[in-house]
Amino acid sequence: MTAPGTLAIYAGAALAEILGCFAVWAWMRLGASALWLVPGLASLAAFAWLLTLAPSDAAGRAYAAYGGV
């Protein structure tokens, strides 16, 4: 069973990843200002940091899901 704190970490990481990827996509595909990269890269850094807070056994399952295992 997953602890509520772990679920919050994954929810925050998911949101940070989506926001960061959207910012980069908006810059590349929509012609948005390069200033979009500043919050985008900060958001992707927050995504990586949040994943370090998750228990390693839970993180392994998340990485396996990304890899399609």
C-alpha positions in Angstrom: 0.0 0.0 0.0 1.3 3.4 -0.9 1.5 6.2 1.7 -0.5 9.4 1.1 2.8 11.3 1.1 4.1 9.2 -1.7 0.9 9.8 -3.7 1.3 13.6 -3.2 4.9 13.4 -4.4 3.9 11.6 -7.5 1.0 14.0 -8.2 3.4 16.9 -7.8 6.0 15.3 -10.0 3.4 14.6 -12.7 2.2 18.1 -12.6 5.8 19.5 -12.8 6.6 17.2 -15.7 3.5 18.2 -17.7 4.1 21.9 -17.1 7.8 21.7 -18.0 7.2 19.7 -21.1 4.4 22.0 -22.2 6.6 25.1 -21.8 9.3 23.5 -24.0 6.7 22.4 -26.5 5.1 25.9 -26.6 8.5 27.4 -27.3 9.4 24.9 -30.0 6.0 24.4 -31.7 4.0 27.5 -31.0 6.7 30.0 -31.4 6.4 31.2 -27.8 9.2 33.4 -26.4 12.4 31.7 -25.2 11.5 33.1 -21.8 9.0 30.1 -21.6 12.1 28.0 -21.1 12.9 29.5 -17.7 9.8 28.2 -15.9 9.8 25.1 -18.1 13.3 24.1 -17.0 12.6 25.0 -13.4 9.5 22.8 -13.6 11.5 19.9 -15.0 14.1 20.3 -12.3 11.3 20.2 -9.7 10.1 17.0 -11.3 13.5 15.3 -11.0 13.8 16.6 -7.4 10.4 15.4 -6.4 11.1 11.9 -7.7 14.2 11.7 -5.4 11.8 12.1 -2.5 9.8 9.0 -3.3 10.7 5.7 -1.7 13.0 3.8 -4.0 10.8 0.8 -4.3 7.9 2.9 -5.5 10.2 4.8 -7.8 11.3 1.6 -9.5 7.7 0.8 -10.4 7.3 4.3 -11.9 10.4 4.0 -14.0 9.3 0.6 -15.2 6.0 2.1 -16.3 7.8 4.8 -18.2 9.8 2.1 -19.9 6.8 0.0 -20.8 7.9 -2.9 -18.7 
